[in-house]
Structure formats: C-alpha cells, structure tokens
Amino acid sequence: MTCTKCGEEFELDDGKPGYANICPNCSVPTPEQKARQLAYADSRHKSLTASQRTNERRRDEERKQDLARGKLGYKKVPGKKFTVREPK
C-alpha cells in the first residue's frame, strides 16, 4: 500500500492502530501534536469539572429550596415546575 502523506510503500499490519492509507511512520504524532492534544484534554477536563461544580451547586440550591418549602407546608410536584400546599 502507498502512504498518502509521504508516498512510500508500506505493509498494512493487522491489529495495528492508525489509518489504512497512512504509513506507521507518518501516523506517529509529532511533539507539537502531542502537546496540542494534551492542552486540549486539559482544557476539556477543566471545563467538565467546572460544569460539574455548577450542576452540584444548582442541585444543592434546589434541595435547600425544597427543604424551605417543606417547612412552610408546600410540596414539589414531581416532574413539574410548581409546588402545592400539603393538606394537614
């Protein structure tokens, strides 16, 4: 098979990672590509952890509101955006 990047002939090995039309030498990432991939992975991890913290904060706030409503005699209707007063 011929590499589409460098034009050299190469044997396609079964079970090896990479593209079928790119030789193993061309499919190895350069240090710049590795650094870019690591930077992207790091920024992705930071954004995911930030969104997880935001979601936890929202859930905690909702729980606090539910507790406060419960003390006043209100009950949240499951799946709805409103509360109803519980009969005593």
C-alpha positions as CSV (number, residue, x, y, z in Angstrom):
1,M,0.0,0.0,0.0
2,T,1.2,3.6,-0.7
3,C,1.2,6.3,2.0
4,T,-0.9,9.3,1.1
5,K,1.4,11.6,3.1
6,C,4.9,10.6,2.1
7,G,4.2,8.4,-0.9
8,E,6.3,5.5,0.4
9,E,5.2,1.8,0.1
10,F,4.4,0.0,3.4
11,E,2.8,-3.2,4.5
12,L,-0.6,-2.9,6.2
13,D,-0.4,-4.8,9.6
14,D,-3.5,-6.4,11.1
15,G,-4.3,-5.2,14.6
16,K,-2.2,-2.0,14.4
17,P,-3.8,1.3,15.2
18,G,-3.8,4.1,12.6
19,Y,-5.3,4.8,9.2
20,A,-5.1,2.3,6.5
21,N,-3.8,4.7,3.9
22,I,-1.0,6.3,6.1
23,C,2.2,4.5,6.9
24,P,3.2,3.9,10.6
25,N,6.0,6.5,10.4
26,C,3.6,9.2,9.3
27,S,0.9,8.2,11.8
28,V,3.1,8.8,14.8
29,P,2.1,12.2,16.3
30,T,4.8,14.9,16.4
31,P,5.7,16.5,19.8
32,E,3.7,19.6,18.7
33,Q,0.7,17.5,18.0
34,K,1.1,15.7,21.3
35,A,1.3,19.0,23.2
36,R,-1.8,20.3,21.4
37,Q,-3.7,17.1,22.3
38,L,-2.6,17.4,25.9
39,A,-3.6,21.0,26.1
40,Y,-7.0,20.2,24.6
41,A,-7.5,17.4,27.0
42,D,-6.6,19.6,29.9
43,S,-8.9,22.4,28.9
44,R,-11.7,19.9,28.3
45,H,-11.2,18.4,31.8
46,K,-11.3,21.8,33.3
47,S,-14.5,22.7,31.6
48,L,-16.1,19.4,32.6
49,T,-15.2,19.8,36.2
50,A,-16.4,23.4,36.2
51,S,-19.8,22.3,34.7
52,Q,-19.9,19.5,37.3
53,R,-19.4,22.0,40.1
54,T,-22.1,24.3,38.6
55,N,-24.5,21.4,38.4
56,E,-23.8,20.3,42.0
57,R,-24.4,23.9,43.2
58,R,-27.7,24.0,41.4
59,R,-28.8,20.7,42.9
60,D,-27.8,21.9,46.4
61,E,-29.7,25.1,45.9
62,E,-32.8,23.2,44.7
63,R,-32.6,20.9,47.8
64,K,-32.4,23.9,50.1
65,Q,-35.4,25.4,48.4
66,D,-37.3,22.1,48.7
67,L,-36.5,22.0,52.4
68,A,-37.6,25.6,52.9
69,R,-40.8,24.9,51.1
70,G,-41.4,21.7,53.1
71,K,-41.1,23.7,56.3
72,L,-43.8,26.1,55.0
73,G,-46.1,23.2,54.2
74,Y,-45.5,23.1,50.4
75,K,-44.6,20.1,48.4
76,K,-42.9,20.0,45.0
77,V,-44.9,18.1,42.3
78,P,-42.6,15.6,40.7
79,G,-41.8,16.5,37.1
80,K,-43.5,19.9,37.4
81,K,-42.2,23.4,38.0
82,F,-44.6,24.3,40.7
83,T,-45.4,23.4,44.3
84,V,-48.7,22.7,46.1
85,R,-49.7,23.2,49.6
86,E,-50.0,19.9,51.5
87,P,-53.3,19.4,53.3
88,K,-52.8,18.9,57.1
